[in-house]
């Protein structure tokens, strides 16, 4: 059961991120990228700081000892995660904005972002980590499924947005592998530090490259709060905790379900139509995730 804990938490994370897709798209129409990401990171950091304070107070009231990780390791780990998260988060947002009107921006962005599923096992193989045949099959199945789901029109040309989304995938590859180096530390504290770091960088970039509009941000307060507290504060923290019990390659396959949940949400809630090809892609990704999760439970330490 312990080995199912990680995949289960990552599954919840992908559901949260899938539901957040509408919120992020809605906010993007009103608020510029650095401003939006700065606001959501600040909200996430405040939410997690309050959670940690409440949690530690409850532990003290029960007269139990609070686990204290080395401050240097927490700061280094949180800073590394914050920098890589900033890269992935902002390359993704700018990539979507860079697509011309005739391009299927969300589909192309979803597929190209998901290429971290391939990048992570390549990096781990280069660094000497062995991969089971089941995991390799799951990675291949996931990418084929994502192509069927996201790329109904195929690739007719290369856009600047495509390059930015590939850089986003590199950023998220670095982020997932950075999180893997922090699995022995307090997940909530690491998450709080990473959002403080990410918020600081976003605010600096916002002040240099954008003209923040508080009225626009207030108009988009509902999606901003959801993206900050639920998607970032809760979602990314569950990811960090889930990766404590899950191999990074398997984790990346599970987290690719974000696009599937976003598509299914649009189908069920918004009445959007999914073609047979797109449904086949959803099924293939689900099967790939199941294969990856089962291989994780059977693996030996």
Residue pairs with C-beta under 8 A, 6 or more apart in sequence:
2 245
3 245
3 296
3 297
3 299
4 293
4 297
5 242
5 245
6 242
6 243
6 244
6 245
6 246
6 251
6 296
7 242
7 245
7 246
7 250
7 254
7 293
7 296
7 297
8 242
9 238
9 239
9 241
9 242
9 245
10 238
10 239
10 242
10 243
10 246
10 251
10 254
10 255
11 254
11 257
12 238
13 235
13 236
13 238
13 239
13 242
13 255
14 254
14 255
14 256
14 257
14 258
14 260
14 261
15 257
15 261
16 230
16 231
16 234
16 235
16 238
17 231
17 235
17 255
17 258
17 261
17 262
18 257
18 258
18 259
18 260
18 261
18 262
18 264
18 265
19 231
19 261
19 262
19 265
20 226
20 227
20 230
20 231
20 235
21 106
21 258
21 262
21 265
22 223
22 262
22 265
22 266
22 270
23 222
23 223
23 224
23 226
23 227
23 231
24 36
24 223
24 227
24 231
25 106
26 220
26 223
27 36
27 220
27 223
27 224
27 227
28 36
28 93
28 96
28 97
30 216
30 217
30 219
30 220
31 39
31 213
31 216
31 217
31 220
31 224
32 206
32 210
32 211
32 212
32 213
33 90
33 93
33 94
33 97
33 210
34 90
34 202
34 203
34 205
34 206
34 209
34 210
35 206
35 210
35 212
35 213
35 216
35 217
36 93
36 217
36 220
36 224
36 227
37 86
37 89
37 90
37 93
37 198
37 202
38 199
38 202
38 203
38 206
39 217
39 224
39 228
40 224
40 227
40 228
40 231
40 232
41 195
41 196
41 198
41 199
41 202
41 228
41 232
42 195
42 199
42 228
43 224
43 225
43 228
43 229
43 232
43 233
44 191
44 195
44 228
44 229
44 232
44 233
44 236
45 192
45 195
45 196
45 199
47 228
47 229
47 233
47 234
48 188
48 191
48 192
48 195
48 233
48 237
49 192
51 188
51 233
52 188
52 189
52 192
55 188
56 66
59 65
59 66
60 66
67 186
69 184
69 185
69 186
69 189
73 185
74 185
74 186
74 189
74 190
74 193
75 193
77 178
77 181
77 182
77 185
77 190
77 193
78 182
78 189
78 190
78 191
78 192
78 193
78 194
78 196
78 197
79 193
79 194
79 197
80 178
80 181
80 182
81 175
81 178
81 179
81 182
81 190
81 191
81 193
81 194
81 197
81 240
82 193
82 194
82 195
82 196
82 197
82 198
82 201
83 197
83 198
83 201
84 171
84 172
84 174
84 175
84 178
85 171
85 175
85 194
85 198
85 236
86 171
86 197
86 198
86 201
86 202
87 167
87 168
87 170
87 171
87 174
87 175
88 168
88 169
88 170
88 171
88 172
88 174
88 175
89 171
89 198
90 202
90 205
91 164
91 165
91 167
91 168
91 171
92 109
92 113
92 164
92 165
92 168
94 164
95 109
95 112
95 161
95 162
95 163
95 164
95 165
95 167
95 168
96 105
96 106
96 109
96 161
96 165
97 161
98 159
98 160
98 161
98 164
99 105
99 108
99 109
99 159
99 161
100 159
103 159
103 161
104 151
104 152
104 153
105 161
106 150
107 149
107 150
107 151
107 152
107 153
108 150
108 151
108 159
108 161
108 162
108 165
109 161
109 165
109 168
110 146
110 149
110 150
110 259
110 262
111 146
111 147
111 149
111 150
111 151
111 259
112 162
112 165
112 166
112 168
112 169
113 165
113 168
113 169
113 172
114 142
114 143
114 146
114 150
114 169
114 256
114 259
115 143
115 166
115 169
116 169
116 170
116 172
116 173
116 176
116 252
117 139
117 142
117 143
117 146
117 252
117 253
117 256
118 139
118 143
119 169
119 170
119 173
120 173
120 176
120 177
120 248
120 249
120 252
121 131
121 135
121 136
121 139
121 249
121 252
123 173
123 177
124 131
124 177
124 248
124 249
125 131
131 249
132 295
132 299
134 291
134 292
134 294
134 295
135 247
135 249
135 250
135 253
135 292
135 295
137 288
137 291
138 250
138 253
138 288
138 289
138 291
138 292
138 295
139 249
139 253
139 288
139 292
140 288
141 284
141 285
141 287
141 288
141 291
142 253
142 256
142 284
142 285
142 288
142 289
142 292
144 281
144 284
145 280
145 281
145 282
145 283
145 284
145 285
145 286
145 287
145 288
146 256
146 259
146 281
146 285
147 281
148 277
148 278
148 280
148 281
148 284
149 259
149 260
149 263
149 278
149 281
149 282
149 285
150 259
150 281
152 275
152 277
152 278
176 243
176 248
176 251
176 252
176 255
177 248
179 190
179 239
179 240
179 243
179 248
180 243
180 248
182 190
182 240
183 240
183 243
183 244
184 244
187 237
187 240
187 241
187 244
188 237
190 240
191 233
191 236
191 237
191 240
194 236
195 232
195 233
195 236
206 212
217 224
239 251
239 255
242 251
243 251
246 254
246 296
247 296
247 299
249 292
250 292
250 293
250 295
250 296
253 288
253 289
253 292
254 289
254 292
254 293
256 285
256 289
257 285
257 286
257 289
259 285
260 281
260 282
260 285
260 286
263 272
263 274
263 278
263 282
264 274
264 282
266 272
267 273
267 274
274 282
